[in-house]
């Protein structure tokens, strides 16, 4: 019975995601009725309104699809890290990959301009940051009891180095042209979403999500402790390495296509735990669906809530911080009683 309840929750989250996607296609300065949106998507209609077709196919559809993909990836990455490190505050930026990708993006923007150089630079330097963390922590860090501490410390070191690099690039960038673009990109945005970015992010984030979903039982066992996980036959070192590699790839690809977006991987897993539960059969799937719906909704708010587009990173922080404060208060009251 409990198992059916969890899958019903998954179905509700899927419905919520569909509604958020539809809202992202309907709402905006050029409002398009839901029926017309569905007609354009399903039947290729809308010939009598080419502007609506252009808005949907070239602008809004890439944005909502990329928002859903990145949101699912960041939420799943946060849930995986919270299980691996047994730390409710763990999030994708913990490993330093986000800082490395940010450095690569701003470096590419300063040297070669916006567009493909930014995406390529962010992805390459984000993966280099992940390799640096593994190299600094040591090859066997994933399999040792102290490995989580070493990985966190290595992530702090790598993050600090690349954060300094980002500051240096901002210092030497052209203050009239390059610096405003760098600052806006660092705050996160899906304004430049297009088919090419979706095709870049889809294999990176998609394969990583499949890997994390396949590791869902191992991750749940690791959240109980290494000894319990080994008692259940889990190969701790292998599971940790694969999960960390997936998290790093998700983080690097997310920064590459939309800049730095925080709080998603921290808030969404906790909301799913408190609202639905942690059954390993459906928890990771629910987190992915919740993250996709959450960032799709935030993306819609970012371009409709004000006259100018609000950066995603700013909006996720404004929404995520109060939500997380509410969760902390609930957890605190639960401990008192």
Phi, psi and omega in degrees: 000314179298323179298318179294326179297319180295321180287332173294321176298321177297319179296320178295321177295322177296319177295318178298319178298316179299319179292321178295321177296317180295319179298322178295332179275332184275314190278150178151179179298327174257091185287136180235127181300146181304321179298320179291323177299312180296324179295320178294318184286318189267324187245359181067026181279194178092017180297333180282352179223077183296334178295316179297318178299316180296317180298316182291307189285325186262337186244298191281320182298312176301324181294311184291324178294317179292322177298316179296318181294312180293318179299316177298318181294312182295321179295315178295322178296318178296317178298320180296316180293323179296327176284317182297315184268354182053044185224117182292349180264000181292141178212168185303333181284356184295328187276356181086357180294322180299317179294320178297316179294322177298318178298314179298322180292313181290328177295315178296322180294320181289321187272324188236351179100174182287165177103222183305322178301324180293313181297312181295316180297317180296316181294315182294311182288331174295318177291324176297322177296320178297315178298323179296321178297313178298318181294319181289322180285336181104149185299327185263009184300325183294336185257359181259158178298322179277002185298322181297319178297316179298319180294319178296315179297318178297320178297322178295317180297309182298319179297319180296319180296312183287329175297320175297322177298319177298316179298320179295318178297319178296328180292320185266354181289155177297117185291343182273321186245309188283317187299314178300320179294321179296313182297316180296318180295321181295335180278353176089129179198149174249019182297332181261018180299135177206181183297323181297319180291325176296317180293332175285314185285327187302309179293320181296306183283321182298312179296321179295321178295319177298321179294314179295323177294321177294335180265011188301320180291317179298319180295320178294322178293320179294333178292342177273343182127153183296319182296316178296321180295316179295325177295334177271005177087014181280132173276096191300311183300314181295315182297318180295314182298314180296318180294317180294322177297318179296316179298316179298318180293319177299314183296314181297315180293323180295313178296323181299321186264341182215013180081192185273119179235114182259177173075339181296311181289346179268318188275314188300313179302323179291321177297319179293317179300314184285329183272329187238319183122184186237026177305122188296339181289331185232352186299310183296320177297317179296322178296317179299313180296318179296318179295320179297314180295320183296309183288330174297318177294317179297320178299319178295319178295323184298331183253358180240344186282340182215172180295322177255154181290131178273129179303143183301317182299324179292315183290320178295327176289317180296324178275321186288321183297311176298321178298316181292324176298320177297318179295319179298317179297319179295318178296319180297318177295324178295323178291325181293328183259000000 
